Each structure stands twice: as C-alpha cells, then as structure tokens.
Amino acid sequence: MKQLPLTYGPSSHAIHAGEPDNDQARAHVNPIYQSATFGFADVGQGRRLFAGEEQGYIYSRWHNPTVEVIEEKLAALEGVDLRRADANRAVTGLAFSSGMAAISSLLMTLLRPGDTILTHGGLYGGTSELMQSIFQDLGIQRVLTDLGSPEVVEAAIRAADRPRVLYLESPANPVLDLVDIAMVAQAAQAHGLKVVVDNTFATPILQQPLALGADFVVHSTTKYLNGHGTTVGGIVLGTDGDFIHHDLWERRKLLGGSPSPFDAWLINQGLKTLALRMERHSANALTVARWLDTQSPVARVHYPGLDHFRYHELAKRQMKGFGGMIAFELQGGVAAGTVVMNTVQLCSLAVSLGTVDTTIMHPASMSHAGVPREQRLEAGITDGLVRLSVGLEDVEDIIDDLGRALGKI
Ligand SMILES: Cc1ncc(COP(=O)(O)O)c(C=O)c1O
C-alpha cells in the first residue's frame, strides 16, 4: 500500500494514501475484492493463518483488502497534523458498516456495566438514543454536562459514578455548537477518561481532533467522506493500534458490523475529492449563511463562519474552514419551515448530509424525533429549526431556490 511522506498535504493523502501498489494486473484504479472468503493453498496454510503465524486474508467479516484501503487513507488524513508534530505517532483505523456501528462498537469496547459516559446535549439523535436506550439497559449511565470550561468538566467528572469516557461532537448536529477539544481533552484525561470525538461534520480536512488531544475519532462515512450519498458506513480512528486492531477488531468481528467491499470502494472514490469538496462546501455555505442572515423571515442563523456566531472565535482557532452545515430558525416556527421545505425545488428534502447536492430537513420531526422534546429544546433544537447541508451547486442557484421558498411564507 502506498504511503506518502509526512510533509505531503491532505489532498495528496486523500488521492494516494492506502492505494494498493502491487496489483498483478497493474490496474490504475484499485480493484474491488468483492469476495466473502479467501482460499488457502493447503490445510497447512489455513492452519497457519488461523493461528496468526502467517499474515493473509481468511473471511471478509474479519479483513478485506478493499476495506483496508479506506482504513489506511482515513488514518493518513486524520494523522496529517499529528504526524507533523510527532512523526512517531501513527494513526490507525477500523471501518464499519455504518456510523452507528462504529460508535456503538467503540463505546461497547471502552465501557462496562456500572461505568458512566459524559457527554453534551445536541448530539446526533441516533447517538443520543443509543446512550439512553441500549446502554442504559446494559447498566451504562449517560450524564449530560456543559463542556464550556475545564472547571465544569472536572466537576461533572467528580460527581459521576465511574466516569470512563467523554464523548462529544464538534460542530454538533444540528445546531453547530462547538466544543474546545484541546481544553476538554486535557481536563478529562487528567482524570483517566478516554475522549471520543465525532468528526463527521468537520471531516479531517477541516479539523483533526487527534492532534488536538482526543483519543479516538469516529465518523459517519455516509456523509462528506463518501460525499455522493451512495453508501452508509463508519470508521473509528486513533493512535492506540493495539486497542483498535485487537480489542475493537474483536467486537467488529463478533458483533458483525464489518463494511462491504463495494461500499468501501465507493467511499474511496469519494475520498479522492474530499479536500476539493470541503473547500467548495465551506465557500458556498458562508455565502448562503450571510444571505440568510439578511432575510426578514429568518430569526437566527447558526453557522461557525458568521462573525456573530457564539463559537466563531473558537471555530477560527480550531478549524481550517467552517464547513457546509447551516441551521436556521424561522420567525414563523414549524408552519413557516413546512412551507419552505415543501417549496424548494433545487434543494432535496431528505435527512443525511454532506452530499454534493444541497439537502434540507427539519430535525424536530426527522433526525431528532426520537429525542425527548425537553432535551431537544435544551440543546437548542427548537420546533422551527431548519437544517441545511449546503452542496456544491452554483451558490446563486441555491440562494435563488431558498429565496423563492422564503417568499412563500
Ligand atoms: C454526526 C453524526 N454522527 C453519526 C451519525 C450516524 O451515522 P450512520 O447514519 O452512518 O450510522 C450521523 C448520521 O446522521 C451523524 O450525523
């Protein structure tokens, strides 16, 4: 597999890292190993492979060469800043069949009954539901806390029963709240907690949490990493190779959340243009956010790139760009939002995000419908909040579409 010099940038890694360089047919684009199982030369080789005395492929729920390409590539991308600071700290990754499979498998590897997971309000609805339902049944408690200062984080840790993991999203889904990753990582690790960051909204192009001190990064590769909306997938990345390739790999093998080779191949095709796409997503979103900010039916715009956004200074410090996600509240609440979402033509009314086209949706009735209303409101997810994933279309066309819809209110 190709590995690039540490000095090479993210676009070069996105295109070349992890690509096979030993294909027998000298295929220019990596082939898909669409095979459930792999043959043994003889019984002796089968025995040696199972015993770990020889390296090789056995069964695709365990390992698959096409899946390993995206694991290598994303490890290279999440590790660009870290390896520039410390060339000895390698990042490694394990891909999953969905973002939820990645998140649940990682947390089930880190936590035991009686442990507490500390987190904040406003996480992706599925993650929030996982912690409140399945984890609660397993005896794992979730404690919500503000992550705004080290003192508050430390007080929450001291008050919790066997706190083991601090889990966060930054920017968070859907209101784009930011957390100072370096600050909370330092506070939590001082008490022995592992820090997990969902980096789905930012991608490694705009933010690299491992370099900021996090222990693990998770992604829904379904979003920007694939970029074209053709697969559901996830990945866990970190610097503890032993934990990832033994403990976590064992969970993937036995819980069965391994990705399909074809999905991995599609994700790899998307990854090659990630840096370019994130640049355009960010530029388009900034233009749309500034325009929304001037529209009278719009009460409030949440976007890290706006000067008045409460996390703007942190975003400038912690991120390399502001991303493609915007949330906005309409003066007319749910009724106005319904008119806008039913009127747009260029934007697609759909959940998910990070695709080349612009998508629009209503968190309260869609992605966060499973989160109790009070908890939702506390996290700023009001009934009238609209979430926009700004795509790569010509930005004036996105504005034209939204302008027509706002005019119908
Ligand atoms: C921030 C975030 N994390 C995790 C997930 C879950 O990923 P998946 O749908 O790939 O399981 C999502 C899905 O919307 C998400 O937005």
The ligand as a Tripos MOL2 file, in Angstrom:
@<TRIPOS>MOLECULE
LIG
   16    16     1     0     0
SMALL
NO_CHARGES

@<TRIPOS>ATOM
      1 C1        -22.8770   13.4810   13.3550 C.3       1 LIG1
      2 C2        -23.3560   12.0990   13.0540 C.ar      1 LIG1
      3 N1        -22.7750   11.0490   13.6580 N.ar      1 LIG1
      4 C3        -23.1770    9.7780   13.4280 C.ar      1 LIG1
      5 C4        -24.2070    9.5010   12.5680 C.ar      1 LIG1
      6 C5        -24.6310    8.0660   12.3380 C.3       1 LIG1
      7 O1        -24.1120    7.6130   11.1390 O.3       1 LIG1
      8 P1        -24.8150    6.4920   10.2000 P.3       1 LIG1
      9 O2        -26.1240    7.0320    9.7580 O.co2     1 LIG1
     10 O3        -23.8040    6.3230    9.1060 O.co2     1 LIG1
     11 O4        -24.9670    5.2570   11.0320 O.co2     1 LIG1
     12 C6        -24.8470   10.5540   11.8970 C.ar      1 LIG1
     13 C7        -25.9530   10.2930   10.9490 C.2       1 LIG1
     14 O5        -26.6820   11.1680   10.5460 O.2       1 LIG1
     15 C8        -24.4110   11.8820   12.1550 C.ar      1 LIG1
     16 O6        -24.9820   12.9430   11.5600 O.3       1 LIG1
@<TRIPOS>BOND
     1     1     2 1
     2     2     3 ar
     3     2    15 ar
     4     3     4 ar
     5     4     5 ar
     6     5     6 1
     7     5    12 ar
     8     6     7 1
     9     7     8 1
    10     8     9 2
    11     8    10 1
    12     8    11 1
    13    12    13 1
    14    12    15 ar
    15    13    14 2
    16    15    16 1
@<TRIPOS>SUBSTRUCTURE
     1 LIG1         1 GROUP 0 **** ****
